[in-house]
Amino acid sequence: MLLVIDVGNTNITWGVYKGDELVNDFRTSTVKTRTSDEYGLIFMNTLTHANIDPQDIDNVIISSVVPNLMYTLPSMIIKYFKKRPIIVDNSLELGMNIKYDNPKEVGADRIVNAVGALKSYGPQSIIIDIGTAMTFCIIDKDKNYLGGLIMPGIRISAEALFMMTSKLPKIEIIAPEKVIQSNTVGAMQSGLYYGFQTMIDGIIEKLLKELGWEADETYLISTGGFSTMLTSESKYNIIINKYLTLEGLKEIYNMNSEIF
């Protein structure tokens, strides 16, 4: 079985594949100060609880946007799983050309999502990852990764309102039923939800215009923790795939397994 791990700023999303089947998936909080032993116990106990024998893990692949954990997690895998993991970067076979000024700057999460989109849907794609940060990535019909946009995610924006103002409270992020709200918490929730929802549609519109693409000829894919909330009511036909990152990791492993 293949263990796939994506290290984000807020959560570590990971799962186990048996062939092409995702047997189970999990989320673990990203804590930069945890030791390799602490993560080892979390992974081993979680797998055992899910009736997956850790000894059945044959291979491991990791992508990460958290440099502090890029010694801790590989060390944990070597110690507890007795495997040397593949680490995602632009030097691997990816099945696409990275047309970035400096390809080394492209985050592993963006690479993995793009590969997952190519595998599951095809070229001429726009991928929206709605996590701690929100990213838009573009792949053209010739499988060129063109880059895209990076901006603060909805959770960061909510935290900024709380931290950078004197009277605004910390709030739960929800989808209000109406735009106009008559209390402060509701007004903040409405501003965040409808603001981000409208922004996503607006950016898609600008991207399609700049690229000269038609919406009905383009794969629009969203992933990440807030993808369902913020894109299910879009005016565009957006495919919501919360497993896109894990699928991308599996595909990158398949393309590179013989090298390792």
Disulfide bonds with the S-S distance in Angstrom:
none
